């Protein structure tokens, strides 16, 4: 534990030294500032060992959301895009693009793997929310839609209890909705926000 603390302190000291070399924002010399910022990023990359492993290019437009999951010892990534699709990649199989779900009629804002379906039914399911005012559940294995919840959505999050049985969705209508995936019913609408 003491070695770990010393390693972290050493890295913190390295980062402080690098930051000291970066000029303040009001510096008139933009080229020097740009060069120092690039040096900072390169040094930070070498300290943290960041490395681009792969670029996945199947979407036709901006990607707004991604999620990662290990399912039956296999690694998967799902993504939601402005191109109105949800896509799935198998990371264990050369990052192979394996599925696309395209029932949304507007951009997909958020995607999440559903812990509820996995823990209760051993199903690999993705939940997606869209500007089309729907939340959809997609069965990866059978390539089909399982459920739809209606109501404007900006964000989604599964409960950390009851194996993810409950889903919260944020809204541009200034509300949060609490859904029961099992029944499937809207349980409550929380008001109080002054904006989306």
N, C-alpha and C positions, 0 to 999 in steps of 0.2 A: 504494500500500500504506500509505503514511504517512497519507493522508487517511482511509482506512478505520480505521486504529488510533485516530485522533483522534475520528472519529465514534463508535466503540465506547466510548471513554473518556468522551465527552460523555453518552452514554446511560447508562452506569454511574453517572456523577455524578448524573444526574436521578433514577435509581432510588433511590440512597442518600438523597437529599433527601426523597423521598416516604416511604421506609421510616422515616426519623427522625420523621416526623409521626404514625406509627401508635403508639398507646399499647401498653405492655406488657400481657401476658395477665392479670396480676393487678390490672388497673385496675378499680375499682368501678363506673365509669360506663359501663354497657353500651351506652346509646344513642350516646354520643360515640364509643365504640369502633366501633360498627356504621357510623356516618357516616364515620369515618376510613377504615375498610376499603373502603367503597363508593367514596370518593374515590381511594384507592390503585388500585382496579381500573379506574376511569375513566381515571386518569392513565396507568396501565400500558397500557391499551387504546390511548390516543392515541399513546403512544411506540412501541408495537410494531405499530400499524396493524391490529389484529385486527378482523375484520368477519364477521358471520354471513352466509353466502352463500345457504344453502338448508337447509331441514329436510326430511328424508325420513321419511315417516310410514307405511310399509306394514306394519311389524311390529305384532303384537297384544300384545307384552309387551316386557320389557327387552331391549336389545341388548347383548350381551356382547363382541362382537369385530367389527372392521371391517378391511378391507384395501383398498388402492388399487393400480391397475395401469394402465399405458398399453399397449394391445394394438392393433397395426396403426394407430397414430396416433389411437386413440380412448381416452378415459379412462373407466374403470369403477371402481365401488365395490361390494364385496360385504360382507355382514353376516351374523352368526350371532346367534340370539336364543333367549331362554327359551321362545318360542312354537314351538320345535322346527324352525324353518325356516332355510334359507340363501337370501338374496335378493341380486339383482344389479341395479345401476342403471347406465344409460348417461349419463354426465355430459355428453357432447358433444351429446346429443339432449334438451335441456331437463330433465336429471336424470330421464329416463324410467325407470320401474320396468320391467324387461324379463323377469326370470325369478324363479321360486321353486322351490326344491328342498325337498321335505318328507318324505323317507324316514326321517329320524331319529325315534326313538320317545321321545326325551328332549331336554332343552335343548341347544342348540349352543353350545359354549364358545369355540371358536376357528375362524377361517376364514383361509385364505391362498390367493392365486393361485399356481398351480404353475409355477415356472420350468422344471421338467423337461419337462413336456408341451409348453410353448410352444417351448423351444429345440430339442427333438428331433423334435417331430411337428407343429409349428405349430398345436397345439390350445390353445384357451382353456379351462383347467380350474381349478376351485376345489377345494381340499382343506378338509374340515371335520372337526372332532372334537366328540364329544358325550358326555354322561354316559351314553348308552346303550351305552358301551364300544365304539364303532366310530369308525373314521376312513374317510371316504368321499370319493371323487373324482368331481366333477361336470363333464361336458362341457357348456359353456354353449351352444355353437352347436347341438348336436344334442339338447339338453335331456334328457340321460340320465346315469345313474350308470355310471362306468367300472370302479371298483375298490372293494373294502371290505377294510380291515384290522381285525381283531378284537383287543381288548385295551383295558382301561380307559385313558382318556386325560383329561388336564387341559390340556395345551398341545401345540402342534406347531411345528416349525421346519424349513425346508428347508436342506440344506447349501449353503454358499456356493461350493462347488467341484463339478466334474463336472456343471455345468448343473442343480444341484438334484436330482441323482439320489437322494440319501439324505434320509430324513425322520426326525427325532427326535420322540418323543412322551413327554410327562411323564405321570405316573400318580398317582392317589390311593393306589395300592398301594406307594408309596415307591420306584418304579423309573423308569428312563428306557429306552425301547426305541428301537433303531436299525433302520430299515426300508430295504430296497432297493426302490425303486419299480419299477425295470425288471424284476426277476425274478418277481413281487413276493414278497419273503420277509423274515421277521424275521431280522436278522443277529446281534443281540446284545441282551442285557438287562443294564443297568448297575444294580447295587445299591449301597446305602450311605447313602441318605437316611433320616432318622429320622421323616419325616412326608411328607404328600402333596407 
